[in-house]
Every structure is written in C-alpha cells, then in structure tokens.
Amino acid sequence: MKTRRLSTLALIASLSTIASLSTIASLSACGAPGRTDVPKDMPASPAPAPLFELRDLNGSPVRLKDYRGKTVLLDFWATWCEPCKQSIPRYVAMQERLRGQGFAVIGVDMSEEPELVAAYAKKLGIDYPVVIDADAALFHAYRGVALPAAFLIDKQGNIRGRWNGFDAATGLDVEAATDRLLGDKPQL
C-alpha cells in the first residue's frame, strides 16, 4: 500500500513538473517580457546587426543597409501573438512621432501568409514596411527568444538594444533607448 501511494505521489509530482515546463515553454514563445538583456545605458561596444534583404508585402525589397544613417527599430511579431497587439500600436506611434528625426520601424512577421499579414497590418494601422521571415532565419540571426522581439539599431548599423516579450515597462524602455540614440530627452 505504501509503495502504491509513493508511486501515485511520484506520478503527481512528474505531471506537475511537466505542466510547469509546458507553461514556461509557452511563455517563452510569446509574451513573457525578457528585459534582463535590455541595456539601461548604451553598450560600450555594440554588436553589428545582421544584414538582411526580404520582400515587403508589396514585393519590394527591404534591405537593412538601405537604412544606414537612420535609427531603426526591427520588430519581430505574429498575428497570433497577444503581446504583439500591445507593442505594434506603440511602435506605430513612435514611427509617427520620430519619423522626421531619422527613425524608422521595420516590422517582421514570423512565417505567416502574406494576405493574413497584410490584413492585420491594415487593421492595426501599420504604416512602415512589413516583411515576412518565412523560415525564421532572420529571427535566429538576431538571436530572438520570444515574440514580440525588438532590436534597436543605430545609424552605423549596430544593435544598441534588445527586448524579448512586451509589457508597459518594455515599451518605456524601448522609447527611452530610442530617444537617447536620437539625442532627445526621454518623453514620458
């Protein structure tokens, strides 16, 4: 009887562990803010951003090298990602506010059908280029961990900030880092 009770307890403990691991995996897939890698100050020696060329939703090429001289926010997202529904409007507003200051946003959808992405972009009022990372190669090149994932790239093409996941504090961090790169005082 004691052995059966211990086996039952071991099974419950195993199932609890599996459930915990499953929850952790699903959070890392979308939404859990990963702000531990966000620099509060700009790093002394920033890493070069991986170059890319992808097609936007109209079929035109979008190349990172064409944005040299601008501060770029590269935003990886998907239509199914709940936190992306919060981050995208914030980045649309940043694009509008900072457009004349040498700032640009490039949206990168994760492997979805162009028609779905185009409808979603229209619904959210995205007015910046959106490309599709069909095989997630670009996401992996940037060492993305969770969606949404945002990378702030300076005018010389170096990564100066990285955020995985999104919450209100992440949005403030992204804006503050962008304002510092552009030479503005952070606007709260």
C-alpha positions as a LaTeX table, in Angstrom:
\begin{tabular}{lrrr}
\hline
Residue & $x$ (\AA) & $y$ (\AA) & $z$ (\AA) \\
\hline
Met1 & 0.00 & 0.00 & 0.00 \\
Lys2 & 2.85 & 2.35 & 0.90 \\
Thr3 & 4.56 & 1.66 & $-2.45$ \\
Arg4 & 1.36 & 2.43 & $-4.39$ \\
Arg5 & 0.95 & 5.74 & $-2.51$ \\
Leu6 & 4.58 & 6.69 & $-3.22$ \\
Ser7 & 4.12 & 5.80 & $-6.91$ \\
Thr8 & 0.99 & 7.95 & $-7.05$ \\
Leu9 & 2.80 & 10.86 & $-5.40$ \\
Ala10 & 5.73 & 10.46 & $-7.81$ \\
Leu11 & 3.32 & 10.46 & $-10.76$ \\
Ile12 & 1.61 & 13.63 & $-9.48$ \\
Ala13 & 5.00 & 15.30 & $-8.98$ \\
Ser14 & 6.05 & 14.31 & $-12.52$ \\
Leu15 & 2.82 & 15.65 & $-14.02$ \\
Ser16 & 3.23 & 18.88 & $-12.06$ \\
Thr17 & 6.78 & 19.26 & $-13.39$ \\
Ile18 & 5.63 & 18.61 & $-16.96$ \\
Ala19 & 2.84 & 21.19 & $-16.60$ \\
Ser20 & 5.32 & 23.75 & $-15.24$ \\
Leu21 & 7.75 & 23.14 & $-18.08$ \\
Ser22 & 4.92 & 23.40 & $-20.61$ \\
Thr23 & 3.85 & 26.75 & $-19.14$ \\
Ile24 & 7.42 & 28.05 & $-19.24$ \\
Ala25 & 7.79 & 26.96 & $-22.88$ \\
Ser26 & 4.56 & 28.65 & $-23.91$ \\
Leu27 & 5.55 & 31.89 & $-22.18$ \\
Ser28 & 8.90 & 31.96 & $-23.92$ \\
Ala29 & 7.14 & 31.52 & $-27.25$ \\
Cys30 & 5.15 & 34.71 & $-26.91$ \\
Gly31 & 4.83 & 37.46 & $-24.43$ \\
Ala32 & 6.88 & 36.88 & $-21.33$ \\
Pro33 & 8.94 & 40.05 & $-21.07$ \\
Gly34 & 12.61 & 39.22 & $-21.20$ \\
Arg35 & 14.01 & 42.52 & $-20.06$ \\
Thr36 & 17.14 & 41.20 & $-18.40$ \\
Asp37 & 19.10 & 41.76 & $-21.59$ \\
Val38 & 17.92 & 45.36 & $-22.03$ \\
Pro39 & 20.78 & 47.78 & $-21.52$ \\
Lys40 & 19.84 & 50.75 & $-19.32$ \\
Asp41 & 22.72 & 52.61 & $-20.95$ \\
Met42 & 24.08 & 52.07 & $-24.41$ \\
Pro43 & 26.73 & 49.32 & $-24.51$ \\
Ala44 & 30.34 & 50.38 & $-24.91$ \\
Ser45 & 30.93 & 48.09 & $-27.87$ \\
Pro46 & 27.67 & 47.37 & $-29.71$ \\
Ala47 & 27.38 & 44.32 & $-31.95$ \\
Pro48 & 26.87 & 44.71 & $-35.72$ \\
Ala49 & 23.29 & 43.97 & $-36.76$ \\
Pro50 & 22.96 & 41.06 & $-39.18$ \\
Leu51 & 22.23 & 42.39 & $-42.65$ \\
Phe52 & 19.17 & 41.14 & $-44.49$ \\
Glu53 & 17.11 & 41.55 & $-47.62$ \\
Leu54 & 13.47 & 40.48 & $-47.53$ \\
Arg55 & 10.43 & 41.47 & $-49.58$ \\
Asp56 & 7.71 & 43.68 & $-48.14$ \\
Leu57 & 4.02 & 42.94 & $-48.58$ \\
Asn58 & 4.08 & 44.70 & $-51.99$ \\
Gly59 & 7.03 & 42.61 & $-53.18$ \\
Ser60 & 9.60 & 45.43 & $-52.89$ \\
Pro61 & 12.98 & 44.62 & $-51.36$ \\
Val62 & 13.68 & 45.84 & $-47.83$ \\
Arg63 & 17.39 & 45.86 & $-47.00$ \\
Leu64 & 18.84 & 46.91 & $-43.67$ \\
Lys65 & 21.81 & 48.50 & $-45.46$ \\
Asp66 & 19.38 & 50.95 & $-47.11$ \\
Tyr67 & 18.60 & 52.31 & $-43.62$ \\
Arg68 & 22.20 & 53.22 & $-42.83$ \\
Gly69 & 22.18 & 56.70 & $-41.33$ \\
Lys70 & 18.84 & 56.08 & $-39.57$ \\
Thr71 & 17.98 & 54.64 & $-36.19$ \\
Val72 & 15.92 & 51.50 & $-36.83$ \\
Leu73 & 13.59 & 49.51 & $-34.62$ \\
Leu74 & 13.35 & 45.98 & $-36.01$ \\
Asp75 & 10.18 & 44.43 & $-34.57$ \\
Phe76 & 9.51 & 40.68 & $-34.87$ \\
Trp77 & 5.85 & 39.73 & $-34.37$ \\
Ala78 & 2.99 & 37.45 & $-35.42$ \\
Thr79 & $-0.75$ & 37.94 & $-35.76$ \\
Trp80 & $-1.45$ & 35.27 & $-33.13$ \\
Cys81 & 0.82 & 36.87 & $-30.51$ \\
Glu82 & $-1.24$ & 38.65 & $-27.82$ \\
Pro83 & 1.56 & 40.96 & $-26.53$ \\
Cys84 & 2.26 & 41.97 & $-30.15$ \\
Lys85 & $-1.20$ & 43.55 & $-30.17$ \\
Gln86 & 0.14 & 45.93 & $-27.50$ \\
Ser87 & 3.62 & 46.53 & $-28.89$ \\
Ile88 & 2.67 & 47.25 & $-32.51$ \\
Pro89 & 0.44 & 50.29 & $-31.78$ \\
Arg90 & 3.21 & 51.70 & $-29.59$ \\
Tyr91 & 5.74 & 51.31 & $-32.39$ \\
Val92 & 3.30 & 52.83 & $-34.91$ \\
Ala93 & 3.06 & 55.87 & $-32.61$ \\
Met94 & 6.85 & 56.02 & $-32.25$ \\
Gln95 & 7.22 & 55.92 & $-36.04$ \\
Glu96 & 4.80 & 58.82 & $-36.36$ \\
Arg97 & 6.42 & 60.86 & $-33.57$ \\
Leu98 & 10.03 & 60.31 & $-34.67$ \\
Arg99 & 9.76 & 59.94 & $-38.45$ \\
Gly100 & 11.36 & 63.32 & $-39.20$ \\
Gln101 & 14.26 & 62.63 & $-36.85$ \\
Gly102 & 15.88 & 59.81 & $-38.81$ \\
Phe103 & 13.91 & 56.99 & $-37.18$ \\
Ala104 & 12.28 & 54.02 & $-38.91$ \\
Val105 & 10.47 & 50.87 & $-37.86$ \\
Ile106 & 10.60 & 47.65 & $-39.85$ \\
Gly107 & 8.04 & 45.01 & $-38.90$ \\
Val108 & 8.99 & 41.36 & $-39.35$ \\
Asp109 & 6.16 & 38.85 & $-39.33$ \\
Met110 & 7.04 & 35.31 & $-38.32$ \\
Ser111 & 6.20 & 32.90 & $-41.15$ \\
Glu112 & 2.55 & 33.72 & $-41.88$ \\
Glu113 & 0.66 & 34.05 & $-45.15$ \\
Pro114 & 1.10 & 37.47 & $-46.83$ \\
Glu115 & $-2.68$ & 38.01 & $-47.19$ \\
Leu116 & $-3.22$ & 37.45 & $-43.46$ \\
Val117 & $-0.29$ & 39.72 & $-42.57$ \\
Ala118 & $-1.48$ & 42.49 & $-44.93$ \\
Ala119 & $-5.00$ & 42.45 & $-43.43$ \\
Tyr120 & $-3.58$ & 42.52 & $-39.91$ \\
Ala121 & $-1.18$ & 45.37 & $-40.73$ \\
Lys122 & $-4.04$ & 47.38 & $-42.20$ \\
Lys123 & $-6.24$ & 46.71 & $-39.16$ \\
Leu124 & $-3.51$ & 47.97 & $-36.79$ \\
Gly125 & $-2.61$ & 50.97 & $-38.96$ \\
Ile126 & 0.96 & 49.88 & $-39.61$ \\
Asp127 & 2.45 & 52.47 & $-41.94$ \\
Tyr128 & 6.01 & 51.17 & $-42.05$ \\
Pro129 & 7.49 & 48.31 & $-44.08$ \\
Val130 & 6.46 & 44.81 & $-43.05$ \\
Val131 & 8.42 & 41.80 & $-44.27$ \\
Ile132 & 7.87 & 38.09 & $-43.67$ \\
Asp133 & 10.60 & 35.95 & $-42.14$ \\
Ala134 & 9.29 & 32.75 & $-43.77$ \\
Asp135 & 11.77 & 30.32 & $-42.21$ \\
Ala136 & 12.63 & 32.35 & $-39.05$ \\
Ala137 & 16.24 & 32.62 & $-40.25$ \\
Leu138 & 16.36 & 36.35 & $-39.54$ \\
Phe139 & 14.82 & 35.86 & $-36.08$ \\
His140 & 17.53 & 33.30 & $-35.31$ \\
Ala141 & 20.29 & 35.50 & $-36.79$ \\
Tyr142 & 19.25 & 38.22 & $-34.33$ \\
Arg143 & 19.08 & 35.63 & $-31.53$ \\
Gly144 & 15.44 & 36.30 & $-30.82$ \\
Val145 & 13.99 & 34.42 & $-27.89$ \\
Ala146 & 10.28 & 35.32 & $-27.67$ \\
Leu147 & 7.69 & 37.33 & $-29.53$ \\
Pro148 & 7.48 & 40.17 & $-29.82$ \\
Ala149 & 11.21 & 40.77 & $-30.11$ \\
Ala150 & 12.55 & 44.25 & $-30.82$ \\
Phe151 & 16.06 & 45.28 & $-31.76$ \\
Leu152 & 17.23 & 48.89 & $-31.78$ \\
Ile153 & 19.85 & 49.53 & $-34.45$ \\
Asp154 & 21.92 & 52.71 & $-34.53$ \\
Lys155 & 22.81 & 54.84 & $-37.56$ \\
Gln156 & 26.01 & 52.85 & $-38.11$ \\
Gly157 & 24.18 & 49.50 & $-38.22$ \\
Asn158 & 24.94 & 48.28 & $-34.69$ \\
Ile159 & 22.47 & 46.69 & $-32.26$ \\
Arg160 & 22.08 & 49.04 & $-29.31$ \\
Gly161 & 19.09 & 47.48 & $-27.55$ \\
Arg162 & 17.25 & 44.16 & $-27.44$ \\
Trp163 & 13.88 & 43.25 & $-25.92$ \\
Asn164 & 12.10 & 39.88 & $-25.88$ \\
Gly165 & 8.44 & 39.95 & $-24.90$ \\
Phe166 & 6.44 & 43.08 & $-24.17$ \\
Asp167 & 4.77 & 44.88 & $-21.30$ \\
Ala168 & 4.30 & 48.56 & $-20.37$ \\
Ala169 & 7.80 & 48.80 & $-18.86$ \\
Thr170 & 9.32 & 47.33 & $-22.01$ \\
Gly171 & 7.55 & 49.98 & $-24.09$ \\
Leu172 & 9.02 & 52.72 & $-21.91$ \\
Asp173 & 12.49 & 51.14 & $-22.15$ \\
Val174 & 12.30 & 50.98 & $-25.95$ \\
Glu175 & 11.19 & 54.62 & $-26.20$ \\
Ala176 & 13.85 & 55.85 & $-23.75$ \\
Ala177 & 16.65 & 53.98 & $-25.54$ \\
Thr178 & 15.44 & 55.28 & $-28.91$ \\
Asp179 & 15.25 & 58.86 & $-27.64$ \\
Arg180 & 18.80 & 58.56 & $-26.24$ \\
Leu181 & 20.10 & 57.31 & $-29.58$ \\
Leu182 & 18.37 & 60.14 & $-31.40$ \\
Gly183 & 19.70 & 62.66 & $-28.88$ \\
Asp184 & 16.30 & 63.52 & $-27.45$ \\
Lys185 & 15.32 & 63.62 & $-23.84$ \\
Pro186 & 13.03 & 60.72 & $-22.94$ \\
Gln187 & 9.39 & 61.73 & $-23.21$ \\
Leu188 & 7.11 & 60.16 & $-20.65$ \\
\hline
\end{tabular}
